[in-house]
Amino acid sequence: MTRPLTDADLWDADRCPVCDASTPRPVIMTANDTPRVDWLACPVCRAASLSRMPCDDYLDTLYEGYYDRDRRSPDVDDAIWRKLAHRISREIGWGGTRPGPIRILDFGGGRGGVALAVAKQLAPRQPATVTIVDRSFQHDHQASAEQGVAVERVRSLAQVEGKFELVIASAVLEHVPRLAPVLGDLLGKMSESGGAFYARTPYALPLRTLYPGYDMLFPQHVHDLGPSFWNRLMARHGIRARTVVSRPSIVESFIWDRPLATLAASLLKIPGRIERWIRRSPTDYLWRWVGGWELFVTRS
């Protein structure tokens, strides 16, 4: 078990750790009382982040053996990965016309379940290779074949070379304290000729206002990134996008596994989906209680 967080484990985020802006960030709410940590809202990028971030040593201890712990059942993981892969594959629409294997980068991918599921769905018409980046990986580098797909595993983005047809960052960016350079690197890894980027993050602070007891997973979650942030991302980074799909994300559970949580999450997302259809994908949403958000982008 990870030891309790202390002041010595924290560093002050004086600038926005998501966009590196120095603009003052107002306090939204308190994340932790002892030691004191607040949620701050950035008026530049519209992200919310912790005022004090856990240091690397603490995070290394926190995430050591993370994927070996008793979390969700393998059946639930596999079902979610297939569901996410289907959504990503449907948006890609490559049609098997690209020469050579499609390169997929899965940042913070753990076992690489989402990327491998996408590769398997592409396999009948297009071969793919997968590179998985995860700080919990025990070795500096390892290459292997998994499920008939060539897989490369590394610990950091600095070890990744070249461009990718698909970059995946699913349920990971909210865990990265110094997010600004990482996000820039990920977007820079997209191939110039139609490369795609998929991200999925919690949008949980509004749920905390709806239900104060909502678990924000402190200090695992250090950012809260919703539609107002994602809908400004491409313009802020000067990237011309051919396709942008910004919407409430999938419900990360199933009726047969967690019936009450699945029903509640599904009901909360319905008004957001209706607003997206009626208002034709607004930049800022009136309905804020959608939970997770996802973004899919392809370069023009």
Backbone torsions as a table, in degrees:
resi	resn	phi	psi	omega
1	MET	NA	140.4	179.8
2	THR	-70.9	137.4	179.6
3	ARG	-66.8	158.6	179.3
4	PRO	-59.4	145.5	180.0
5	LEU	-73.3	135.7	177.5
6	THR	-124.4	172.6	177.7
7	ASP	-58.9	-32.9	-178.6
8	ALA	-68.0	-18.1	-179.1
9	ASP	-90.1	1.2	-172.5
10	LEU	-118.7	149.4	171.0
11	TRP	-128.0	147.7	-175.3
12	ASP	-78.4	127.9	176.3
13	ALA	-90.9	83.9	-175.5
14	ASP	-70.7	-29.8	175.4
15	ARG	-110.4	161.3	177.5
16	CYS	-62.5	119.8	-177.8
17	PRO	-74.7	-5.2	-179.4
18	VAL	-95.6	-39.6	-178.9
19	CYS	-123.5	-3.4	177.7
20	ASP	68.8	19.0	177.2
21	ALA	-75.8	145.2	179.4
22	SER	-95.1	2.5	179.9
23	THR	-60.2	136.8	178.4
24	PRO	-56.0	139.9	-178.8
25	ARG	-115.0	119.4	-179.4
26	PRO	-71.5	153.9	177.3
27	VAL	-77.0	130.9	175.3
28	ILE	-91.1	-52.1	179.4
29	MET	-164.0	169.5	179.4
30	THR	-84.2	133.8	177.3
31	ALA	-92.9	-35.5	-176.8
32	ASN	-153.3	138.4	-176.7
33	ASP	-85.4	-45.6	-178.1
34	THR	-134.2	107.9	-5.0
35	PRO	-70.0	157.1	-175.2
36	ARG	-74.0	124.6	176.0
37	VAL	-139.0	132.8	-178.8
38	ASP	-114.2	158.1	167.5
39	TRP	-90.0	128.3	-179.6
40	LEU	-117.0	143.8	-180.0
41	ALA	-104.8	126.8	178.3
42	CYS	-88.0	121.0	179.3
43	PRO	-74.2	-11.3	-178.3
44	VAL	-86.0	-57.6	-176.4
45	CYS	-98.0	-10.4	179.2
46	ARG	71.5	19.0	173.2
47	ALA	-88.1	159.2	171.1
48	ALA	-116.3	135.9	-176.7
49	SER	-142.5	162.8	177.3
50	LEU	-71.6	146.9	177.8
51	SER	-73.1	-26.6	178.3
52	ARG	-133.3	132.2	-173.5
53	MET	-106.0	145.2	174.1
54	PRO	-67.3	141.0	-178.1
55	CYS	-75.1	166.0	-175.5
56	ASP	-62.0	-39.5	-179.0
57	ASP	-62.0	-40.9	179.5
58	TYR	-66.0	-41.9	-179.7
59	LEU	-67.2	-37.2	177.1
60	ASP	-60.1	-40.6	177.3
61	THR	-68.4	-41.3	-178.9
62	LEU	-61.5	-41.3	-174.3
63	TYR	-96.8	1.6	178.1
64	GLU	-64.3	123.2	-179.3
65	GLY	69.4	19.5	-175.0
66	TYR	-56.2	-42.5	-175.5
67	TYR	-83.0	-5.2	176.8
68	ASP	-96.1	-7.5	-179.2
69	ARG	-76.6	163.8	179.1
70	ASP	-78.5	94.0	-179.9
71	ARG	-108.4	-120.1	174.2
72	ARG	-77.6	160.5	176.8
73	SER	-71.6	152.4	177.7
74	PRO	-56.8	-33.5	179.7
75	ASP	-64.2	-40.7	178.5
76	VAL	-67.6	-45.2	177.8
77	ASP	-56.1	-49.6	-177.9
78	ASP	-60.5	-41.3	-179.0
79	ALA	-66.3	-40.7	178.8
80	ILE	-67.3	-43.1	179.4
81	TRP	-60.5	-43.1	178.9
82	ARG	-64.5	-38.6	179.9
83	LYS	-64.8	-45.3	177.6
84	LEU	-64.3	-43.2	-179.4
85	ALA	-61.6	-38.4	178.9
86	HIS	-63.7	-42.1	179.0
87	ARG	-63.8	-43.1	-179.5
88	ILE	-66.4	-47.8	-178.6
89	SER	-61.3	-37.0	-179.8
90	ARG	-65.1	-36.8	-179.5
91	GLU	-76.7	-29.8	-176.5
92	ILE	-63.9	-56.9	177.7
93	GLY	59.1	41.2	-177.9
94	TRP	-74.3	-31.2	175.1
95	GLY	72.4	12.8	174.8
96	GLY	69.7	29.5	-177.3
97	THR	-101.8	-5.3	-176.5
98	ARG	-80.8	140.2	177.0
99	PRO	-74.8	138.7	177.1
100	GLY	74.8	174.4	-179.2
101	PRO	-68.0	147.2	172.7
102	ILE	-80.0	129.4	179.3
103	ARG	-91.5	127.4	179.5
104	ILE	-118.0	128.8	176.2
105	LEU	-108.7	123.2	179.2
106	ASP	-114.2	102.0	-177.3
107	PHE	-85.6	127.8	-177.5
108	GLY	66.0	31.5	-170.5
109	GLY	-82.7	-2.9	179.8
110	GLY	58.6	-116.6	177.4
111	ARG	-76.0	-9.0	179.3
112	GLY	80.4	24.7	-174.6
113	GLY	-58.6	-42.2	-177.7
114	VAL	-68.5	-48.6	-178.8
115	ALA	-62.3	-41.8	179.5
116	LEU	-66.7	-36.1	177.1
117	ALA	-66.1	-39.4	176.0
118	VAL	-63.2	-45.9	-179.7
119	ALA	-58.9	-40.7	179.2
120	LYS	-66.5	-37.5	179.2
121	GLN	-71.3	-27.6	177.6
122	LEU	-81.5	-22.8	-169.7
123	ALA	-51.2	-40.3	-177.7
124	PRO	-60.4	-24.9	-176.8
125	ARG	-124.5	-12.6	-175.6
126	GLN	-156.4	118.8	176.6
127	PRO	-68.6	155.4	-178.1
128	ALA	-143.8	150.7	171.1
129	THR	-117.4	152.1	-174.6
130	VAL	-125.9	131.2	171.0
131	THR	-114.7	123.3	-177.4
132	ILE	-111.1	127.6	177.5
133	VAL	-112.7	122.2	178.4
134	ASP	-155.2	129.1	-176.0
135	ARG	-69.4	-17.8	178.8
136	SER	-80.5	-9.7	179.6
137	PHE	-65.4	135.1	-170.5
138	GLN	-79.5	-22.7	-176.2
139	HIS	-111.3	159.7	178.7
140	ASP	-68.1	-37.5	-177.1
141	HIS	-159.6	141.4	175.5
142	GLN	-153.8	133.3	177.3
143	ALA	-114.7	140.4	-179.4
144	SER	-159.6	-179.8	173.5
145	ALA	-119.1	125.5	-179.9
146	GLU	-129.4	129.0	-179.5
147	GLN	54.2	33.2	179.0
148	GLY	77.9	10.5	-178.2
149	VAL	-115.7	135.1	175.6
150	ALA	-69.8	123.8	-174.1
151	VAL	-125.5	133.5	174.1
152	GLU	-117.3	131.2	179.5
153	ARG	-118.6	129.3	178.3
154	VAL	-136.3	167.5	-176.8
155	ARG	-92.4	-24.8	-175.7
156	SER	-143.6	160.0	178.0
157	LEU	-64.7	-25.5	-180.0
158	ALA	-61.9	-21.2	-179.7
159	GLN	-89.7	-0.2	-175.7
160	VAL	-98.9	129.8	-179.6
161	GLU	-116.5	151.2	172.8
162	GLY	84.7	-176.0	-178.8
163	LYS	-107.1	161.5	-176.2
164	PHE	-131.6	144.2	175.6
165	GLU	-72.5	-24.8	179.3
166	LEU	-144.0	127.5	175.4
167	VAL	-115.9	125.1	-177.5
168	ILE	-115.5	131.9	173.9
169	ALA	-136.0	79.0	-172.8
170	SER	-100.0	116.4	176.8
171	ALA	55.6	45.7	-179.9
172	VAL	-135.7	-33.7	-173.3
173	LEU	-63.3	-26.7	178.4
174	GLU	-69.1	-9.2	-179.5
175	HIS	-99.7	-5.1	-170.5
176	VAL	-99.2	108.2	-176.3
177	PRO	-58.0	-53.4	-179.2
178	ARG	-93.0	78.0	-168.6
179	LEU	-81.2	-30.4	-173.1
180	ALA	-53.0	-53.9	-179.7
181	PRO	-68.1	-33.1	179.9
182	VAL	-65.8	-45.0	179.4
183	LEU	-63.8	-40.5	176.4
184	GLY	-62.4	-41.4	178.4
185	ASP	-63.8	-42.7	-179.0
186	LEU	-63.1	-45.3	178.8
187	LEU	-65.2	-33.3	178.0
188	GLY	-70.8	-16.6	178.7
189	LYS	-82.1	-10.1	177.7
190	MET	-68.4	133.4	176.3
191	SER	-59.0	140.3	180.0
192	GLU	-66.2	-25.7	-177.9
193	SER	-100.1	76.2	174.0
194	GLY	80.9	20.3	177.7
195	GLY	-61.6	149.7	-176.2
196	ALA	-119.2	153.6	179.7
197	PHE	-135.3	130.1	177.0
198	TYR	-125.3	130.9	177.2
199	ALA	-135.5	145.9	176.8
200	ARG	-139.0	125.2	-176.5
201	THR	-138.6	156.0	173.4
202	PRO	-68.2	150.3	169.8
203	TYR	-129.5	74.2	-163.6
204	ALA	-101.9	-21.4	-177.5
205	LEU	-58.4	-40.7	175.4
206	PRO	-59.9	-34.9	178.3
207	LEU	-66.3	-30.7	177.4
208	ARG	-65.8	-34.3	176.8
209	THR	-72.7	-29.3	178.9
210	LEU	-77.2	-38.5	-178.9
211	TYR	-140.2	99.0	-174.0
212	PRO	-56.2	-22.8	-179.6
213	GLY	-84.5	3.3	-178.4
214	TYR	-62.0	131.4	-176.4
215	ASP	-78.4	115.1	-179.9
216	MET	-91.6	3.1	176.3
217	LEU	56.6	46.5	174.0
218	PHE	-74.4	137.7	-1.1
219	PRO	-98.9	24.1	177.7
220	GLN	-67.8	-45.7	179.6
221	HIS	-91.6	116.5	-177.7
222	VAL	-111.5	-7.2	175.4
223	HIS	-135.0	154.6	174.2
224	ASP	-129.7	112.8	-168.8
225	LEU	-122.0	109.0	-178.3
226	GLY	-111.2	-165.2	-174.9
227	PRO	-61.1	-36.6	-179.1
228	SER	-62.6	-32.4	175.5
229	PHE	-74.7	-53.3	-173.9
230	TRP	-65.8	-33.5	-177.3
231	ASN	-73.8	-6.9	176.6
232	ARG	-110.6	-1.3	-171.3
233	LEU	-63.4	-49.6	-174.6
234	MET	-63.2	-44.0	179.6
235	ALA	-64.3	-38.1	-178.1
236	ARG	-67.0	-32.2	179.9
237	HIS	-97.4	4.1	177.0
238	GLY	65.4	33.4	-178.6
239	ILE	-103.1	125.9	176.2
240	ARG	-83.6	123.2	-175.5
241	ALA	-111.1	134.9	175.2
242	ARG	-81.2	-39.7	-179.6
243	THR	-133.4	129.0	173.8
244	VAL	-129.1	117.8	176.6
245	VAL	-117.7	106.8	-179.9
246	SER	-118.5	120.4	-170.5
247	ARG	-160.0	166.0	171.2
248	PRO	-58.4	136.4	-175.6
249	SER	-77.6	176.5	177.1
250	ILE	-64.8	159.4	171.1
251	VAL	-81.7	124.5	-172.0
252	GLU	-89.3	44.4	173.8
253	SER	-161.8	174.9	-176.5
254	PHE	-133.7	152.8	-180.0
255	ILE	-56.4	-39.9	-177.4
256	TRP	-73.4	-12.2	-179.1
257	ASP	-107.9	-51.1	-179.9
258	ARG	-135.7	81.0	-170.5
259	PRO	-60.6	-46.9	-176.2
260	LEU	-68.6	-45.2	179.9
261	ALA	-63.9	-39.6	-180.0
262	THR	-65.8	-43.1	179.5
263	LEU	-64.1	-45.7	-179.3
264	ALA	-63.3	-45.3	-179.5
265	ALA	-63.6	-40.8	-179.1
266	SER	-64.7	-43.3	-179.7
267	LEU	-65.3	-38.6	-179.4
268	LEU	-67.9	-26.3	-179.0
269	LYS	-80.7	-23.3	-174.8
270	ILE	-58.2	-49.3	179.2
271	PRO	-60.0	-35.1	177.8
272	GLY	-64.9	-40.2	178.6
273	ARG	-67.7	-37.9	177.7
274	ILE	-65.8	-43.4	179.0
275	GLU	-62.8	-39.7	177.7
276	ARG	-59.5	-39.6	-179.6
277	TRP	-73.1	-44.6	-176.5
278	ILE	-70.4	-44.0	-175.3
279	ARG	-93.3	6.4	175.9
280	ARG	56.8	57.3	175.9
281	SER	56.6	70.1	179.5
282	PRO	-68.5	158.8	177.0
283	THR	-69.9	-41.5	178.2
284	ASP	-121.2	138.2	-175.0
285	TYR	-101.5	143.1	174.6
286	LEU	-76.6	-39.1	177.8
287	TRP	-85.7	116.1	-171.1
288	ARG	-106.8	-3.9	-171.5
289	TRP	-100.4	46.1	-176.6
290	VAL	-89.1	-10.6	-174.0
291	GLY	77.3	-132.6	-176.1
292	GLY	-66.9	156.3	178.8
293	TRP	-129.8	153.6	177.2
294	GLU	-138.9	151.9	-179.3
295	LEU	-132.6	133.7	173.4
296	PHE	-127.1	126.5	-176.8
297	VAL	-132.4	139.1	168.4
298	THR	-122.6	140.1	179.4
299	ARG	-68.8	145.5	176.0
300	SER	-84.6	NA	NA
